[in-house]
Amino acid sequence: MFKDNVYFILDASQLANNVAQAGRAMGNFGFSRLRLVNPMNLPSAERMARGGAEVVRNAEVFTDLQEALADLHWVVGTTGKDGIGQEELVRPEDAMAELAGLAQAGKKVGIVFGCEHHGLTNSQLRTLDRLAHVPTQPDCASINLAQSVTLFAWELEKTNIGAPRIPGFLDPPTHQKKQQLFVKLDRAFQDMDGLPEGRKAVLSDGIRMYFNRAPMSDKDLGFWLRSMNLLQKQLTELVAMRKGAK
């Protein structure tokens, strides 16, 4: 069942009631895979979850967000920040239709929710595959964490109605493997001494966004990793030659 492949991840949740109500919302729609990163007051959350107590009780707990995402093939981040670039944001119904298609194809996928006070940071958002944003009114823009989980769980449930929307890519690499490519990319830019630091960051972010818009298969990623290894080797030798010539 595709719901077993869908993971809800709460990062640094502060309030037990929000964890409890998130678990209850997941249970309402038949989802059970909950991952918590550095949660607070977890024992009381289970007591408050009512019908979602089992979801909270069986939650996996992590100390690092990237560790919690490592084995997932596609990850959607939720954000209330509409000023980070409109071209990066998709509506919940579109993000969840794509996510459900991958889950139905047997891939492990996830939806990440940030903490109550500030949500996911920009550095966290840039590591994710899709960014989903709920368009709300400017004078009351923020959505409660548990409400947000409910909304996205419902959008996923709606994909059960009618024919599933299967994405054009069905063999994405894991989150951990994708991050290996971006780490190598950042290292390569750091070795380019003649390039201003600001320009390096812009180029690095642009390449990340490109790969997220045009997702890679696992085979594609293997090619890019091998290419980056060769490029890094050449850059390292070039840097060593320059230092030796001084």
DOSE-288448 format. One record per residue (C-alpha): residue in one letter; y, x, z. Coordinates in Angstrom, 1 decimal. Layout:
{"A",{Y,X,Z}}
...
//
This chain:
{"M",{0.0,0.0,0.0}}
{"F",{3.4,1.4,-1.0}}
{"K",{4.9,0.8,2.4}}
{"D",{2.7,3.4,3.9}}
{"N",{4.5,6.0,1.7}}
{"V",{8.0,5.0,2.9}}
{"Y",{9.5,6.9,5.8}}
{"F",{12.6,5.9,7.7}}
{"I",{14.3,8.9,9.3}}
{"L",{16.9,8.6,12.1}}
{"D",{18.8,11.8,12.7}}
{"A",{20.2,12.5,16.2}}
{"S",{20.3,8.8,17.2}}
{"Q",{22.2,8.5,20.5}}
{"L",{21.5,4.9,21.6}}
{"A",{18.1,3.6,22.6}}
{"N",{19.0,0.1,21.6}}
{"N",{19.7,1.2,18.0}}
{"V",{16.3,3.0,17.7}}
{"A",{14.6,-0.1,19.2}}
{"Q",{16.3,-2.5,16.8}}
{"A",{15.7,-0.1,13.9}}
{"G",{12.0,-0.2,14.7}}
{"R",{12.1,-4.0,15.0}}
{"A",{13.7,-4.3,11.6}}
{"M",{11.1,-2.1,10.1}}
{"G",{8.4,-4.2,11.6}}
{"N",{10.0,-7.4,10.3}}
{"F",{9.4,-6.2,6.8}}
{"G",{6.1,-4.4,7.3}}
{"F",{7.2,-0.8,7.5}}
{"S",{5.7,1.5,10.1}}
{"R",{6.6,5.1,9.3}}
{"L",{9.4,6.2,11.6}}
{"R",{10.6,9.8,12.1}}
{"L",{13.2,10.7,14.7}}
{"V",{15.1,13.9,14.8}}
{"N",{16.4,14.9,18.2}}
{"P",{16.6,11.4,19.6}}
{"M",{18.0,10.5,23.0}}
{"N",{16.5,8.0,25.5}}
{"L",{13.3,7.4,23.5}}
{"P",{11.2,5.9,26.3}}
{"S",{13.6,3.1,26.9}}
{"A",{13.8,2.4,23.1}}
{"E",{10.1,1.5,23.1}}
{"R",{10.6,-1.0,25.9}}
{"M",{13.5,-2.6,24.1}}
{"A",{11.9,-2.8,20.6}}
{"R",{9.9,-6.1,21.2}}
{"G",{8.0,-6.7,18.0}}
{"G",{8.8,-3.2,16.8}}
{"A",{7.5,-1.4,19.9}}
{"E",{4.5,-0.1,18.1}}
{"V",{6.7,1.4,15.3}}
{"V",{8.7,3.2,18.0}}
{"R",{5.7,4.3,20.0}}
{"N",{4.1,5.9,16.9}}
{"A",{7.3,7.6,15.7}}
{"E",{7.0,11.2,14.8}}
{"V",{9.6,13.4,16.6}}
{"F",{11.2,16.5,15.0}}
{"T",{13.8,19.0,16.2}}
{"D",{15.2,19.7,12.7}}
{"L",{16.1,17.3,9.8}}
{"Q",{14.8,19.6,7.1}}
{"E",{11.5,19.9,8.9}}
{"A",{11.3,16.1,9.0}}
{"L",{11.9,15.9,5.2}}
{"A",{9.7,18.9,4.1}}
{"D",{6.7,16.9,2.8}}
{"L",{8.6,14.1,1.2}}
{"H",{8.9,14.0,-2.6}}
{"W",{12.2,12.0,-2.8}}
{"V",{14.8,11.4,-0.1}}
{"V",{17.7,9.0,-0.1}}
{"G",{20.6,9.6,2.3}}
{"T",{22.8,6.8,3.6}}
{"T",{26.5,7.3,4.0}}
{"G",{29.6,5.4,4.7}}
{"K",{31.7,8.2,3.2}}
{"D",{33.0,6.8,0.0}}
{"G",{35.4,9.7,-0.6}}
{"I",{32.8,12.4,-1.4}}
{"G",{32.7,11.6,-5.1}}
{"Q",{32.0,8.1,-6.4}}
{"E",{29.7,9.5,-9.1}}
{"E",{27.3,10.7,-6.4}}
{"L",{26.9,7.3,-4.8}}
{"V",{24.5,4.5,-5.8}}
{"R",{24.2,1.0,-4.4}}
{"P",{21.3,0.2,-2.0}}
{"E",{19.5,-2.0,-4.4}}
{"D",{19.4,0.6,-7.1}}
{"A",{18.4,3.4,-4.7}}
{"M",{15.6,1.4,-3.1}}
{"A",{14.2,0.2,-6.5}}
{"E",{13.9,3.8,-7.5}}
{"L",{12.4,4.8,-4.1}}
{"A",{9.9,1.9,-4.2}}
{"G",{8.7,2.9,-7.7}}
{"L",{7.9,6.4,-6.5}}
{"A",{6.2,5.0,-3.4}}
{"Q",{4.1,2.7,-5.5}}
{"A",{3.1,5.7,-7.6}}
{"G",{1.7,7.3,-4.4}}
{"K",{4.6,9.6,-3.6}}
{"K",{5.9,10.1,-0.1}}
{"V",{9.6,9.1,0.1}}
{"G",{12.2,8.7,2.8}}
{"I",{15.5,7.1,3.7}}
{"V",{17.7,9.1,6.1}}
{"F",{20.3,7.6,8.5}}
{"G",{22.8,9.7,10.4}}
{"C",{23.8,9.4,14.1}}
{"E",{26.0,6.6,15.3}}
{"H",{29.2,8.6,15.8}}
{"H",{29.6,10.4,12.5}}
{"G",{26.6,9.8,10.2}}
{"L",{25.1,12.5,8.1}}
{"T",{27.2,15.6,7.6}}
{"N",{28.4,16.8,4.2}}
{"S",{26.0,19.8,4.4}}
{"Q",{23.1,17.4,5.2}}
{"L",{24.0,15.1,2.4}}
{"R",{24.1,17.8,-0.2}}
{"T",{20.4,18.6,0.4}}
{"L",{19.2,15.0,-0.5}}
{"D",{18.1,13.5,-3.8}}
{"R",{20.2,10.3,-3.8}}
{"L",{23.2,9.1,-1.8}}
{"A",{23.3,5.4,-1.1}}
{"H",{26.5,3.6,0.0}}
{"V",{27.1,0.0,1.1}}
{"P",{30.5,-1.2,-0.3}}
{"T",{32.2,-2.7,2.7}}
{"Q",{35.8,-3.9,3.5}}
{"P",{38.2,-1.0,4.2}}
{"D",{39.4,-2.6,7.5}}
{"C",{35.8,-2.9,8.8}}
{"A",{33.9,-0.2,6.9}}
{"S",{31.3,1.1,9.3}}
{"I",{27.8,-0.5,9.7}}
{"N",{25.8,-0.4,12.8}}
{"L",{22.7,2.0,12.5}}
{"A",{20.2,-0.8,13.2}}
{"Q",{22.0,-3.1,10.7}}
{"S",{21.8,-0.4,8.1}}
{"V",{18.1,0.1,8.6}}
{"T",{17.6,-3.7,8.3}}
{"L",{19.6,-3.8,5.0}}
{"F",{17.7,-1.0,3.4}}
{"A",{14.3,-2.4,4.6}}
{"W",{15.2,-5.7,3.1}}
{"E",{16.2,-4.1,-0.2}}
{"L",{12.8,-2.4,-0.3}}
{"E",{11.0,-5.7,0.5}}
{"K",{12.8,-7.3,-2.4}}
{"T",{11.1,-4.9,-4.8}}
{"N",{7.9,-6.7,-4.0}}
{"I",{9.3,-9.7,-5.9}}
{"G",{8.6,-9.4,-9.6}}
{"A",{7.5,-6.4,-11.6}}
{"P",{8.1,-3.0,-10.0}}
{"R",{10.7,-0.7,-11.5}}
{"I",{8.8,2.5,-12.2}}
{"P",{11.1,5.5,-12.5}}
{"G",{10.9,7.8,-15.5}}
{"F",{9.7,10.7,-13.3}}
{"L",{6.5,10.4,-11.3}}
{"D",{5.7,13.9,-10.3}}
{"P",{8.6,15.2,-8.2}}
{"P",{8.2,18.3,-6.0}}
{"T",{8.5,18.1,-2.2}}
{"H",{11.8,18.4,-0.5}}
{"Q",{10.8,21.7,0.9}}
{"K",{10.0,23.2,-2.5}}
{"K",{13.3,22.0,-4.0}}
{"Q",{15.2,23.6,-1.2}}
{"Q",{13.5,26.9,-2.0}}
{"L",{15.2,26.8,-5.4}}
{"F",{18.6,26.1,-4.0}}
{"V",{18.3,28.9,-1.5}}
{"K",{17.5,31.3,-4.3}}
{"L",{20.4,29.9,-6.3}}
{"D",{22.8,30.5,-3.4}}
{"R",{21.5,34.1,-3.0}}
{"A",{22.1,34.8,-6.6}}
{"F",{25.7,33.6,-6.5}}
{"Q",{26.3,35.7,-3.4}}
{"D",{25.2,38.8,-5.4}}
{"M",{27.9,38.1,-8.0}}
{"D",{30.6,40.2,-6.6}}
{"G",{33.2,39.4,-9.2}}
{"L",{33.0,35.7,-8.7}}
{"P",{35.5,34.1,-6.1}}
{"E",{33.8,32.5,-3.1}}
{"G",{35.2,29.1,-3.8}}
{"R",{33.9,29.2,-7.4}}
{"K",{30.4,30.2,-6.2}}
{"A",{30.4,27.1,-4.0}}
{"V",{31.6,24.8,-6.8}}
{"L",{29.0,26.1,-9.2}}
{"S",{26.2,25.9,-6.6}}
{"D",{27.1,22.3,-5.7}}
{"G",{27.4,21.3,-9.4}}
{"I",{23.9,22.6,-10.1}}
{"R",{22.4,20.8,-7.2}}
{"M",{24.0,17.5,-8.4}}
{"Y",{22.7,18.1,-11.9}}
{"F",{19.1,18.5,-10.7}}
{"N",{19.5,15.4,-8.6}}
{"R",{20.8,13.3,-11.5}}
{"A",{18.0,14.6,-13.8}}
{"P",{15.1,15.0,-11.4}}
{"M",{12.6,17.8,-11.9}}
{"S",{8.8,17.5,-12.0}}
{"D",{6.7,19.9,-9.9}}
{"K",{6.0,21.8,-13.1}}
{"D",{9.7,22.1,-13.9}}
{"L",{10.4,23.4,-10.5}}
{"G",{7.8,26.1,-10.9}}
{"F",{9.5,27.3,-14.0}}
{"W",{12.9,27.4,-12.3}}
{"L",{11.6,29.2,-9.3}}
{"R",{10.0,31.9,-11.5}}
{"S",{13.2,32.2,-13.5}}
{"M",{15.3,32.6,-10.3}}
{"N",{12.9,35.2,-9.0}}
{"L",{13.4,37.3,-12.2}}
{"L",{17.2,36.8,-12.1}}
{"Q",{17.4,37.7,-8.4}}
{"K",{15.4,40.9,-9.1}}
{"Q",{17.8,41.9,-11.9}}
{"L",{20.8,41.2,-9.7}}
{"T",{19.4,43.1,-6.8}}
{"E",{18.8,46.1,-9.0}}
{"L",{22.3,45.8,-10.5}}
{"V",{23.9,45.7,-7.0}}
{"A",{21.8,48.8,-6.0}}
{"M",{23.0,50.7,-9.1}}
{"R",{26.6,49.9,-8.4}}
{"K",{26.3,51.1,-4.8}}
{"G",{24.6,54.3,-6.0}}
{"A",{27.4,55.0,-8.5}}
{"K",{30.1,54.8,-5.9}}
//
